[in-house]
Amino acid sequence: MNERLSNKEKKELPDSMFGLPQRREYPMPDAAHVRVAEAYFRYCPEELKPQLARAIMARAKEFGVEVESPVILSYAGE
């Protein structure tokens, strides 16, 4: 399975598929990409981490992914 989205695929995604829709960053169209967003969470700007953490948790729930990162859980208020 190729976890990397092409630029064309990324452009076709609605804003709602992104962890940071205003920046169209951290695409999460499936479970694999939720895990990728979790792995790259540390690169998110500090002021946007709460928003991204909540988005990761919401998409993880939708796809049945268990988020184990205590950092993400903390930012999400879990």
N, C-alpha and C positions, 0 to 999 in steps of 0.2 A: 504494500500500500504506500502510495506516495503522499506524504504528509505536507509537502510543500505546495502551496497554491501558486499558480501562474499569475502574472500581473492581470491577464484578461479575466481569470476566475475571480480574483480579488476585486476587480472593478465591478463585476456583475453582482457581488454580494450587497444586500441592503445594509444600511447603516446599523440596523438592529443586530446584525451578526458580529459586530465588533465590540470588544471590551471597552474601547474608548471610541465611541461612534463619532464624536466631534473631530477626531484626528484620523479616523478610519485605521486604527492600529489594533493589534491583537485580535485577528479574525478567529471566530469560533463557530464554524458551520457544522462541526461534528465533534464527537468525543475525543478523537486524536488531537484536534486543535485546542480543545479545552486543556488537555495535558500540556501542550506546547505553551499556551498562555501561562499556565501555572509555572512552567520551567523558566520562562523569561520574565516573570513578574518582577524580579529584582532590578530589571533595567527600566522599569516604569518610573517616570518622575514622581518624586515623593508626594507632591500635592494631588496627584491623580490616583495614587495607590488605593485609597478607600473605594473610589468608583470602580476601578478595575477589579478589586477583590469581590465586590458585590456582583459584578457582571460574571466573573468566573464561577462564583457559587451558584448563580441562577442558571447558567448554561450547564454546569456540572449536574445539577439536579435534573434538568431537562433530559440529559443524555445518560444519566445513571453513573456518573463518574464520582468517585469518592475523593474529595480534596483532603489531603493529609497535611499540607503545609500549615504549621502553627502560625506562621507570619500572615498568610492569606486569611486564615480563619480569624485572626486578631483584627486585621484591617476591616474585614467584613462584619465584625461585631458578632461573630458566632461563638 
